[in-house]
Amino acid sequence: MAEPVLQIRGLCKHFGALRASDNVDLDLMPGEIHALIGPNGAGKSTLIKQIAGEIAPDAGTIRLAGRDVTASGAVARARLGLARSFQVSSVAGEFTVLQNVMLAVAGRLRRTYRFLRPALADTKLTAPAREAIARVGLADREGMRAADLSHGERRTLEIAIALALKPKAFLLDEPMAGMGPEGARSLTHLLDGLRHEAPILLVEHDMDAVFALADRISVLVHGRIIASGTVAEIQADAVVRAAYLGEEDA
Ligand SMILES: Nc1ncnc2c1ncn2[C@@H]1O[C@H](COP(=O)(O)OP(=O)(O)OP(=O)(O)O)[C@@H](O)[C@H]1O
């Protein structure tokens, strides 16, 4: 069987008496979209932050492409191929779409520039940046300032930035947030294809998107994974319905 790209074992994180992560095991397999769902405050963001290296777990291990990264920082994990998108849009508004993605490529190639202007004229950065922009369907927005994009386009730009990092795994934290129905549909289509570039750990409240995309769903409640399975298995799970999906129906 293939090795997981991300392997989480026994992850624990306490905030005082609160167990935000309670002995979490999670795998992200090549080619899959693994959705992490759960009610507000279940510990999804805390888990993502530990995987990204932004906060340290109290116990447990995180392996990326077979390597133990539990003690590595966020920058080291990004360099090892973990591409993280944020709930809050993280693009640089004053830069154009192309420049935003070029800066990500510069980071991947570990090129350092004393000034921004030579960086933004470097064709070694332009070509891969354009490729990522075209891949997400923003080619006609290339010269536009990121600040002037629509919300949906900015979220899509974040995906292009993540893609330009040629990641081994994507961590996407609520990519559908704030998208209208049309935007959500086109982003769902984009993510559907993206899994072939790298598997996606997807935290998402939009259940239509989750049910359309996920190969596997894990349900987090009070820091614990209470169920993990296919869309059909999770939809049919009585415990999950009571703990989470039921509240959506109510
Ligand atoms: N730095 C912190 N200090 C103390 N408590 C925290 C901290 N960060 C998160 N928590 C608590 O940990 C629990 C899990 O929070 P977390 O943000 O991970 O949940 P979530 O599932 O991402 O929620 P949401 O869906 O609303 O984003 C919550 O009870 C939250 O108040």
Ligand as a Chemical Component Dictionary entry (heavy atoms), coordinates in Angstrom:
data_LIG
# 
_chem_comp.id                   LIG 
_chem_comp.type                 NON-POLYMER 
_chem_comp.pdbx_formal_charge   0 
_chem_comp.three_letter_code    LIG 
# 
loop_
_chem_comp_atom.comp_id 
_chem_comp_atom.atom_id 
_chem_comp_atom.alt_atom_id 
_chem_comp_atom.type_symbol 
_chem_comp_atom.charge 
_chem_comp_atom.model_Cartn_x 
_chem_comp_atom.model_Cartn_y 
_chem_comp_atom.model_Cartn_z 
_chem_comp_atom.pdbx_ordinal 
LIG N1  N1  N 0 -4.639  29.892 21.737 1  
LIG C1  C1  C 0 -5.680  29.388 22.376 2  
LIG N2  N2  N 0 -5.808  29.489 23.711 3  
LIG C2  C2  C 0 -6.851  28.946 24.363 4  
LIG N3  N3  N 0 -7.855  28.289 23.776 5  
LIG C3  C3  C 0 -7.795  28.161 22.443 6  
LIG C4  C4  C 0 -6.718  28.692 21.662 7  
LIG N4  N4  N 0 -6.949  28.394 20.351 8  
LIG C5  C5  C 0 -8.101  27.710 20.313 9  
LIG N5  N5  N 0 -8.613  27.570 21.564 10 
LIG C6  C6  C 0 -9.843  26.831 21.913 11 
LIG O1  O1  O 0 -9.693  25.530 21.389 12 
LIG C7  C7  C 0 -10.939 25.024 20.887 13 
LIG C8  C8  C 0 -10.784 24.637 19.441 14 
LIG O2  O2  O 0 -10.657 25.820 18.640 15 
LIG P1  P1  P 0 -10.418 25.780 17.071 16 
LIG O3  O3  O 0 -10.325 27.209 16.607 17 
LIG O4  O4  O 0 -9.298  24.881 16.759 18 
LIG O5  O5  O 0 -11.786 25.142 16.562 19 
LIG P2  P2  P 0 -12.360 25.049 15.098 20 
LIG O6  O6  O 0 -12.910 23.676 14.947 21 
LIG O7  O7  O 0 -11.333 25.475 14.112 22 
LIG O8  O8  O 0 -13.535 26.114 15.111 23 
LIG P3  P3  P 0 -14.174 26.968 13.892 24 
LIG O9  O9  O 0 -14.911 25.997 13.047 25 
LIG O10 O10 O 0 -15.088 27.915 14.621 26 
LIG O11 O11 O 0 -13.048 27.662 13.178 27 
LIG C9  C9  C 0 -11.956 26.152 21.113 28 
LIG O12 O12 O 0 -12.642 25.878 22.296 29 
LIG C10 C10 C 0 -11.094 27.392 21.237 30 
LIG O13 O13 O 0 -11.724 28.373 22.046 31 
# 
loop_
_chem_comp_bond.comp_id 
_chem_comp_bond.atom_id_1 
_chem_comp_bond.atom_id_2 
_chem_comp_bond.value_order 
_chem_comp_bond.pdbx_ordinal 
LIG N1  C1  SING 1  
LIG C1  N2  SING 2  
LIG C1  C4  DOUB 3  
LIG N2  C2  DOUB 4  
LIG C2  N3  SING 5  
LIG N3  C3  DOUB 6  
LIG C3  C4  SING 7  
LIG C3  N5  SING 8  
LIG C4  N4  SING 9  
LIG N4  C5  DOUB 10 
LIG C5  N5  SING 11 
LIG N5  C6  SING 12 
LIG C6  O1  SING 13 
LIG C6  C10 SING 14 
LIG O1  C7  SING 15 
LIG C7  C8  SING 16 
LIG C7  C9  SING 17 
LIG C8  O2  SING 18 
LIG O2  P1  SING 19 
LIG P1  O3  DOUB 20 
LIG P1  O4  SING 21 
LIG P1  O5  SING 22 
LIG O5  P2  SING 23 
LIG P2  O6  DOUB 24 
LIG P2  O7  SING 25 
LIG P2  O8  SING 26 
LIG O8  P3  SING 27 
LIG P3  O9  DOUB 28 
LIG P3  O10 SING 29 
LIG P3  O11 SING 30 
LIG C9  O12 SING 31 
LIG C9  C10 SING 32 
LIG C10 O13 SING 33 
# 
